[in-house]
Amino acid sequence: MTAENGKNRERGYLEIFQEVARLISMVLDPQQVMDLVVRRLPELLEVDAATIRLLDAGTNTFVLGAAHGLSDEYLSRGGIDTRETMDMLMKGRPVAKTGVDADPQYQHSAEAAREGIKSVLSLPIIFQEHIIGIMRLLTRKTRTFTPMEISFSMTLAEQIGVAISNGRVFKEMENQVDFLKEVHEISRLVNSTLDLNAILQTIVDKLPKIMGMKACTIRLLQPETNQLELAAASGLSPEYLKRGSIRREDSIFQALKGEPVAVYDAPNDPRVQYHDAIRSEGIKSILAVPIKKGEEIIGVLRLLTTEHHCFTASEVTFAAAVAEESGSAILNALTFRKINLLFNQIEENERFLQAIMDALQDRIIVVDGRKHVVMVNRSFLEQENLSENALLGRPYDLVIPWKSEEGQCPVQKVLETGETRTRTDRVPVNDHAQWLERSIFPVFDSTGRVEYAVETVRDVTSQKSLEQEKIAREKLAGVLETAGTVAHELNSPLFAALGTAQLLRDEMENAEQRREMDIILRNMRAMADLTKKMTAMTGFASKEYVGDARIIEFH
């Protein structure tokens, strides 16, 4: 090469460098930088295709960032290059190869042959002494890259690395400002309600729009099974959502450990399952972040894209911040739902208990530890002609119509001792007496303290009357049996004496003696009448006699 040709080549490189520098300075979005570079470099450097792959820290692999001039089939091949080449690139050294389509040592020679690729120049993209990616220049004609071309390309790669990094920094700063506003807005929305479904739907609807992504899902841990269950989703088909459980995915496992997980190439990444379903849905990248409340992880939030996307630090931080802020609102809503459920159960139990109490004919009254009325049944209200509002909360002693005749109130004793008590009281009502059977039993709390006392009151006046009648009948039967026995025992000697006395009277000649015998006979006949009454007796009545004595009048 002549000196003049060398100067022309150097001038051309300078022009190319200036053009590349001008182009990459026009945009600050790292994706736009990469797309611009791979489109313009082939024309400027007289190559057929270019690719840029970025290092994914999560898998320590290089994922495609931008490409031009190559088929999707070639780009989706399993590896990039041989291990030896990748090791050299990781050390910051460029690698140039020719005849890759026929090289038996090159593992992708068949793919290169189908694509028509013959020469490849692989260049590490370095920023601040760290490898952040790889740029590859490919030709369909055999080309030996000169040291000057390689050196120049390395300089371009470094410039591209600076541009990508600066673009990332600018994009992250821009995102941080926007994200800060959106975090505040989402926080305001999710904390404005305790409706769990509304909170979850707000998050999955808002977050993809803010971050420019396809879809979002939220799965919450179920305490009963310790399994993740889909709670809300947006932007995804029902078929995809029904693909099956994801509890065995490594990305989910890491997220449940509290670590955000970014998956660049979701259709091929081993950390996710259901690759066919992912391809059918058109998903390319996934970000999974834990939903936390303090140190407790209660679920996983996932963002999904339809284009390959390298999630920036600010995007991950924003998604994690939204997930954490949402965690508080979700936990509050879950707690509120549990409280509502508990109250509903309590109300249902109270309704059930009240229905049972109302079905009973006995009067029932429940008092708390302070001896205030907390519940009564319908029978109590109807028999006492009172309203529930007039009773609830009032002191027991002021509302009950019965009073204990003597000693301490049995309800008070039950509250103090925890022992069940039963008693029957005679209560005056208007112009008659009423008998009430009162049973009081305690209800204990979890500590064994008497929390309530339940009193059932039954009107046993009729039962008492029957008992008294039975006692009277039994007494009458005894009296009748005694009277009959006495009458029978008296009749035999009485009639014998009466006959003898009559004979004696008939034989008496003295008038005075006959008169006296007539008196005896009259008294004996009276006694006979009395024994006759005793045998015909059906009842008796007690009546006063002399002093404190009482006598019986036969019926």
Secondary structure, DSSP 4 states (H G I P E B T S, - for coil): --HHHHHHHHHHHHHHHHHHHHHHTT---HHHHHHHHHHHHHHHHT-SEEEEEEEETTTTEEEEEEEESS-HHHHTSS-SS-HHHHHHHHTT--EEEE-TTT-TT-TTHHHHHHHT--EEEEEEEEETTEEEEEEEEEESS-----HHHHHHHHHHHHHHHHHHHHHHHHHHHHHHHHHHHHHHHHHHHHTT---HHHHHHHHHHHHHHHHT-SEEEEEEEETTTTEEEEEEEES--HHHHTS---TT-HHHHHHHTT--EEES-TTT-TTSS-HHHHHHHT--EEEEEEEEETTEEEEEEEEEESS-----HHHHHHHHHHHHHHHHHHHHHHHHHHHHHHHHHHHHHHHHHHHHHHH-SSEEEEEETTSBEEEE-HHHHHHHT--STTTTTSBHHHH-S---SSSS-HHHHHHHH---EEEEEEEEETTEEEEEEEEEEEEE-TTS-EEEEEEEEEE-HHHHHHHHHHHHHHHHHHHHHHHHHHHHHHHHHHHHHHHHHHHHHHH---HHHHHHHHHHHHHHHHHHHHHHHHHT---EEEEE-STT-EEEEE-
